[in-house]
Amino acid sequence: NMYYLTQEEDDVISSVTLWIIADFDKPSGRKLLFNALKFMKTSLHSRLGVIYNPTSKINEENTAISRGVLA
């Protein structure tokens, strides 16, 4: 199951689905997510799915930002 971020109610059909697959502990991954969220502000019928794809071994020290984004 995947949860999506939307601007509208959940019963609205979205014509555009964005999937962001990135390592959010890297600046490039955070920038990609930020740009997708900015796009969603201008597009009323869009939804955003977020998938965490780490580039390094997962541990408590190096995933603080990603855990916050996914929460």
Backbone torsions as a table, in degrees:
resi	resn	phi	psi	omega
1	ASN	NA	144.9	178.7
2	MET	-126.4	136.1	175.8
3	TYR	-98.9	139.5	-177.2
4	TYR	-116.4	145.2	171.5
5	LEU	-89.2	130.5	179.0
6	THR	-135.5	161.9	174.6
7	GLN	-87.7	-32.9	-173.3
8	GLU	-98.1	-174.8	175.2
9	GLU	-64.0	161.5	-179.1
10	ASP	-69.6	-19.8	-177.0
11	ASP	-85.3	1.4	178.2
12	VAL	-83.4	136.9	177.3
13	ILE	-81.9	125.2	-179.6
14	SER	-90.6	131.4	179.4
15	SER	-87.3	-18.4	-179.8
16	VAL	-128.1	128.7	175.1
17	THR	-118.2	125.1	176.1
18	LEU	-105.9	131.6	173.0
19	TRP	-114.3	123.3	177.4
20	ILE	-106.5	117.2	178.7
21	ILE	-118.2	109.3	-174.3
22	ALA	-160.3	168.2	170.7
23	ASP	-95.0	106.0	-174.0
24	PHE	-77.5	-2.3	173.0
25	ASP	-87.5	-4.1	175.4
26	LYS	-102.5	146.5	179.5
27	PRO	-57.8	-37.0	-179.4
28	SER	-66.2	-37.1	177.9
29	GLY	-68.8	-39.9	177.7
30	ARG	-67.1	-36.9	178.9
31	LYS	-66.8	-39.9	177.7
32	LEU	-61.4	-44.2	178.1
33	LEU	-65.2	-42.4	178.9
34	PHE	-60.7	-43.9	179.6
35	ASN	-66.1	-36.3	176.9
36	ALA	-66.1	-39.8	177.7
37	LEU	-67.1	-36.9	175.4
38	LYS	-63.6	-40.7	178.0
39	PHE	-62.4	-40.0	-178.8
40	MET	-64.4	-26.9	177.3
41	LYS	-64.8	-30.9	-177.7
42	THR	-94.4	-16.5	-177.6
43	SER	-110.1	110.7	-175.1
44	LEU	-71.9	-32.8	-175.3
45	HIS	-108.5	53.9	177.2
46	SER	-129.2	159.5	175.6
47	ARG	-138.4	157.7	-174.3
48	LEU	-127.1	126.1	173.2
49	GLY	-108.6	135.8	-175.9
50	VAL	-116.4	126.1	177.6
51	ILE	-124.1	124.4	-179.6
52	TYR	-85.6	123.5	179.9
53	ASN	-126.7	90.1	-175.9
54	PRO	-69.1	146.4	177.3
55	THR	-101.0	-7.0	177.8
56	SER	-132.8	172.7	-179.9
57	LYS	-62.4	135.9	-176.4
58	ILE	-80.8	127.6	170.7
59	ASN	-150.9	175.5	-174.8
60	GLU	-63.3	-32.9	-174.5
61	GLU	-76.7	-35.3	-171.9
62	ASN	-101.9	8.4	-178.7
63	THR	-124.5	21.8	-176.1
64	ALA	-59.9	-45.3	-177.9
65	ILE	-69.6	-44.2	-179.4
66	SER	-62.5	-41.0	178.1
67	ARG	-63.7	-35.9	176.6
68	GLY	-67.7	-41.4	179.3
69	VAL	-64.7	-43.0	-176.9
70	LEU	-75.5	-20.7	179.2
71	ALA	-70.9	NA	NA
